Amino acid sequence: MSTITLVTGASDRIGRAIAATLAEQGATIAVHYHSNKEQAEQTVEQIKSIGGQAEAFQADLSSFEDVQQLKAAIEQSLGTVTSIINNAGYTQLKSFFDYSPLEWQKEIDVCLNGLLHLAYVFLPTMKEQKHGKLITVIGDSARTGDRKLIVSATARGGVISFIKSLAQEVGRDQIQCNVISLGLIDQDDLQFSPEVKRQVVKSYPLHRLGKAQDVADAVAFLASDRSNWITGQIISVNGGHSTLGS
């Protein structure tokens, strides 16, 4: 069976690393982006440069209609999606009382409702085929709490509950649903002083921050047939920073 994988938020950074790694393993990649078409096309070109197949697709995951159109566009161009890697997200770095009323809605719509839309639209076809994988990427703040990530952490706490429950519902259809929970990933955008960064790194037992490829490799395992008896789980990719159970 050919593997057609939708990677959301794949225009750059972690999403691009995930898309490229899965392409190296032979998957055809639907590169999703929200607003940056140019970067999404760069992801496509990177995949094609290594001999892979990919095409870019735009959608606002907070819109149910957009997700429906996304599915139709992918099926018309590439075929039926067999795996979804949901890496898309939206976060505002602020404490709760710095929000204006309802300013938090976009974070909830993208981080939680976007996943619900993807599952509701794409999984019925996977159920018919008796095969599929849904992997969603969150931050450890969903389990530990973080006063500066309070809304996105709350939304992704809901993601955990949803994935665990969905895994029970669709397991009989041989669909696996899992979460990858991340520690701090260094993508050359951390605004730390050298001293602060040293202190942060020291808090990780492996004495380094994560890399995008660390995430991509974990996703690649869960997306492969080697993980076919794993579902409803939270896989921590955090350098041992927190020893949280699932």
C-alpha positions as CSV (number, residue, x, y, z in Angstrom):
1,M,0.0,0.0,0.0
2,S,1.4,3.4,-1.0
3,T,1.7,5.8,1.9
4,I,0.3,9.3,1.5
5,T,1.0,11.4,4.5
6,L,-0.4,14.8,5.4
7,V,2.0,16.9,7.5
8,T,0.3,20.0,8.9
9,G,2.4,23.0,9.6
10,A,5.1,21.7,7.3
11,S,6.3,24.9,5.7
12,D,9.4,25.1,7.9
13,R,11.1,24.2,11.2
14,I,9.9,21.0,12.8
15,G,7.2,20.4,10.2
16,R,9.7,20.5,7.4
17,A,12.1,18.1,9.2
18,I,9.2,15.7,9.7
19,A,8.1,15.9,6.1
20,A,11.6,15.4,4.7
21,T,12.3,12.4,7.0
22,L,9.0,10.7,6.1
23,A,9.7,11.3,2.4
24,E,13.1,9.7,2.8
25,Q,11.2,6.6,4.1
26,G,9.1,6.5,0.9
27,A,6.0,8.4,1.8
28,T,4.3,10.8,-0.6
29,I,3.9,14.1,1.4
30,A,1.0,16.5,1.4
31,V,2.7,19.6,2.7
32,H,0.2,21.7,4.5
33,Y,0.6,25.4,5.2
34,H,-1.6,28.2,6.5
35,S,-0.1,31.4,5.1
36,N,3.5,31.0,3.9
37,K,3.2,29.5,0.4
38,E,6.8,30.3,-0.4
39,Q,8.2,28.3,2.5
40,A,5.9,25.4,1.8
41,E,7.1,25.3,-1.7
42,Q,10.7,25.2,-0.3
43,T,9.7,22.1,1.7
44,V,8.4,20.5,-1.5
45,E,11.5,21.3,-3.4
46,Q,13.7,19.9,-0.6
47,I,11.7,16.7,-0.7
48,K,11.9,16.5,-4.5
49,S,15.7,17.1,-4.3
50,I,16.1,13.8,-2.4
51,G,13.9,11.9,-4.9
52,G,10.7,12.2,-2.9
53,Q,7.2,13.2,-4.0
54,A,5.4,16.1,-2.4
55,E,2.9,18.9,-3.1
56,A,1.8,21.9,-1.1
57,F,-1.8,22.5,0.1
58,Q,-3.2,25.6,1.9
59,A,-5.8,25.4,4.6
60,D,-6.9,27.2,7.8
61,L,-7.3,24.2,10.1
62,S,-9.6,26.2,12.4
63,S,-12.1,26.2,9.6
64,F,-14.1,22.9,9.1
65,E,-14.9,23.9,5.5
66,D,-11.2,24.5,4.8
67,V,-10.3,21.0,6.1
68,Q,-13.0,19.4,3.9
69,Q,-11.5,21.2,0.9
70,L,-8.0,20.2,1.9
71,K,-9.0,16.5,1.9
72,A,-10.7,16.9,-1.6
73,A,-7.6,18.7,-3.0
74,I,-5.2,16.1,-1.7
75,E,-7.3,13.2,-3.0
76,Q,-7.5,14.8,-6.4
77,S,-3.8,15.5,-6.7
78,L,-2.1,12.6,-4.7
79,G,-4.7,10.1,-3.6
80,T,-6.1,8.9,-0.3
81,V,-4.4,10.1,2.9
82,T,-3.2,7.1,5.0
83,S,-1.4,9.0,7.7
84,I,-1.7,12.4,9.4
85,I,1.0,14.2,11.3
86,N,-0.6,17.2,13.0
87,N,2.3,19.6,13.7
88,A,0.3,22.8,13.2
89,G,-0.2,25.2,16.1
90,Y,-0.6,28.7,17.3
91,T,0.7,30.1,20.5
92,Q,0.7,33.5,22.2
93,L,3.4,33.9,24.8
94,K,1.7,35.8,27.6
95,S,0.1,35.4,31.0
96,F,-3.6,34.8,31.2
97,F,-4.6,38.3,32.4
98,D,-2.7,40.0,29.7
99,Y,-5.2,38.6,27.2
100,S,-8.2,40.6,26.0
101,P,-11.5,38.7,26.3
102,L,-11.8,36.1,23.6
103,E,-8.3,36.8,22.3
104,W,-7.5,33.2,23.3
105,Q,-10.0,31.8,20.9
106,K,-7.6,31.4,17.9
107,E,-5.2,29.3,20.0
108,I,-8.1,27.0,21.0
109,D,-9.4,26.9,17.4
110,V,-6.0,26.0,15.9
111,C,-4.5,23.8,18.6
112,L,-7.6,21.8,19.6
113,N,-10.5,22.3,17.1
114,G,-8.1,22.0,14.2
115,L,-7.3,18.4,15.3
116,L,-11.0,17.6,15.7
117,H,-11.6,18.9,12.2
118,L,-8.8,16.7,10.8
119,A,-10.0,13.6,12.6
120,Y,-13.7,14.1,11.7
121,V,-12.9,14.7,8.0
122,F,-10.1,12.3,7.3
123,L,-10.6,9.3,9.6
124,P,-13.8,7.9,8.1
125,T,-11.9,7.0,5.0
126,M,-9.2,5.4,7.1
127,K,-11.9,3.4,8.9
128,E,-13.2,2.1,5.6
129,Q,-9.7,1.0,4.6
130,K,-9.0,-0.5,8.1
131,H,-5.7,1.3,8.2
132,G,-4.4,4.6,9.3
133,K,-2.3,6.7,11.7
134,L,-2.9,10.0,13.4
135,I,0.1,11.5,15.3
136,T,-0.2,15.0,16.8
137,V,2.7,17.0,18.2
138,I,2.3,19.1,21.4
139,G,4.6,20.7,24.0
140,D,5.2,19.4,27.5
141,S,3.4,22.5,28.8
142,A,0.2,20.6,28.2
143,R,1.1,18.3,31.0
144,T,3.3,20.4,33.3
145,G,1.5,23.8,32.9
146,D,3.2,27.0,32.0
147,R,2.0,30.5,33.0
148,K,3.2,32.0,29.7
149,L,1.7,29.3,27.6
150,I,-1.5,29.0,29.5
151,V,-4.0,28.9,26.7
152,S,-2.2,26.7,24.2
153,A,-1.3,24.4,27.1
154,T,-4.9,24.1,28.0
155,A,-6.0,23.4,24.4
156,R,-3.3,20.7,24.1
157,G,-4.4,19.2,27.3
158,G,-7.6,18.6,25.5
159,V,-5.7,17.1,22.6
160,I,-4.3,14.5,25.0
161,S,-7.8,13.5,26.2
162,F,-9.1,13.5,22.7
163,I,-6.4,11.3,21.3
164,K,-6.6,8.8,24.1
165,S,-10.4,8.5,23.7
166,L,-10.2,8.4,19.9
167,A,-7.6,5.7,20.0
168,Q,-10.2,3.5,21.9
169,E,-12.9,4.3,19.3
170,V,-11.0,3.6,16.1
171,G,-8.6,0.9,17.3
172,R,-10.9,-1.8,16.0
173,D,-10.5,-0.2,12.6
174,Q,-6.7,-0.6,12.9
175,I,-6.1,3.2,13.2
176,Q,-3.5,4.2,15.7
177,C,-3.6,7.6,17.4
178,N,-0.7,8.9,19.4
179,V,0.8,12.1,20.8
180,I,4.4,13.3,20.7
181,S,5.2,15.7,23.6
182,L,8.2,17.9,23.3
183,G,10.7,19.6,25.5
184,L,12.5,22.7,24.4
185,I,13.5,22.4,20.7
186,D,16.4,24.7,19.6
187,Q,15.5,26.0,16.1
188,D,18.0,28.9,16.2
189,D,15.2,31.3,17.5
190,L,15.7,31.1,21.2
191,Q,16.1,34.6,22.7
192,F,18.3,33.5,25.6
193,S,21.5,35.1,26.8
194,P,24.4,32.6,26.7
195,E,24.3,32.3,30.5
196,V,20.5,31.6,30.6
197,K,20.9,29.1,27.8
198,R,23.7,27.3,29.8
199,Q,21.4,27.1,32.8
200,V,18.5,25.8,30.7
201,V,20.7,23.1,29.1
202,K,21.9,22.0,32.5
203,S,18.3,21.2,33.5
204,Y,18.2,18.5,30.8
205,P,19.8,15.2,31.9
206,L,21.2,14.8,28.3
207,H,22.8,18.2,28.6
208,R,21.5,19.6,25.3
209,L,18.3,21.0,23.9
210,G,16.2,19.1,21.3
211,K,16.7,19.4,17.6
212,A,14.0,19.3,14.9
213,Q,15.5,16.0,13.7
214,D,14.9,14.5,17.2
215,V,11.2,15.1,16.7
216,A,11.2,13.9,13.1
217,D,12.9,10.6,14.1
218,A,10.3,9.9,16.8
219,V,7.5,10.7,14.3
220,A,9.0,8.4,11.7
221,F,8.9,5.5,14.2
222,L,5.3,6.0,15.1
223,A,4.4,6.5,11.4
224,S,6.1,3.2,10.5
225,D,4.9,-0.4,10.6
226,R,7.3,-0.9,13.5
227,S,4.9,0.8,15.8
228,N,1.7,-1.1,14.8
229,W,0.9,-2.1,18.4
230,I,1.2,1.3,19.9
231,T,-1.9,3.5,20.3
232,G,-3.3,6.0,22.7
233,Q,0.1,6.9,24.0
234,I,2.1,10.1,24.8
235,I,5.7,9.7,23.7
236,S,8.0,12.2,25.4
237,V,10.8,13.7,23.3
238,N,12.3,16.0,25.9
239,G,15.8,14.9,26.8
240,G,14.6,13.6,30.1
241,H,13.6,17.1,31.3
242,S,10.4,15.8,32.7
243,T,9.8,12.1,33.6
244,L,6.1,12.2,32.9
245,G,4.1,9.0,32.4
246,S,1.4,8.7,29.8
